[in-house]
Amino acid sequence: MTSGYIKGRGAQHHTVNKFLEHRSELRDDFLNHCALEGDEPQNTKTDFIPTFPKTIVNKVTSPDIGMGYSLNPYQGCEHGCVYCYARNSHEYWGYNAGLDFEQKILVKKNAPELLENHLKKKSWKAHTIILSGNTDCYQPIEKKLKITRELLQLFLKYKHPVGIITKNALIRRDMDILQELAKDNLIHVSISITSLNESTRRILEPRTATIAKRLETVQGLSNIGVPVNVMMAPIIPAINSHEILPLVKEVAKRGAVSVGYTIVRLNGSIGRCLLNGSRKHFRTGLKKCCIK
């Protein structure tokens, strides 16, 4: 293992926040709460910051994303996937896309109240709302806070269609609600599985469920009538691109009804996160475990 590697974290440094480049224009007390590029990590603990937004359902207008509306109970994600496309969005909140993204988690505690208010609007026409359009609604803190479970209870109460994207086996906790939703064809789930190689998973996605647990989750959900799509996302050349067909074969055996994929994107700060991590770990770790 390369010296200086931060175990359990995907990003290995603080990237620059493009909105904080003009440091002289910012108040000192604000900067004290924001790590800037070049800063050494002071600790590896995760901070959970309560937030109270005014709205919770987001209309998605991007033509290349297959969803109309999304809902994210958390901003930032402790899973720490080094390639995550959502990292760049953390800069809008005054944090960086590197370590801050997985150490500064904004918790939308009033999400259930906001969702119910939204569903009760006379102007609202039912349309599938996707949980986790940006960050995982089943990241580790959900086990304690149960915000996602409360949201699912509301979808069931109002018989409203909902979709879920996750890579955490914690979703199995809510199989009782999901099964009821499935009876009225109101639910579909996408389980993200990037690799069948556990060593690769630990490097790319340090705080996610194991591959074995995710495969069990695909089968468990399928067994109770919940339609499951598997997202092989992202495909990274020379890292997991050779696993496409074996993965499709494996998840098909587990009952997945479809498979989707995306190619890794290195826009914004994501490229720096991935490359910095590769210098510290991939060069030694992935070379041994999966590059042939």
Secondary structure, DSSP 8 states (H G I E B T S, - for coil): --TT--TT-S--S----GGGS-GGGS-HHHHTTS--TT--------EEEEE--S--EEE---TTSS-SEEE-SEES-TT--TT-GGGGGGGGGTS-SSHHHHHEEEEETTHHHHHHHHHT-TT-----EEETSSS-TTSTTHHHH-HHHHHHHHHHHTT--EEEEE--GGGGGGHHHHHHHHHTT-EEEEEE---S-HHHHHHHSTTS--HHHHHHHHHHHHHTT--EEEEEEEE-TTTTGGGHHHHHHHHHHTT-SEEEEEE---TTTHHHHHHHHIIIIIHHHHHHHT--
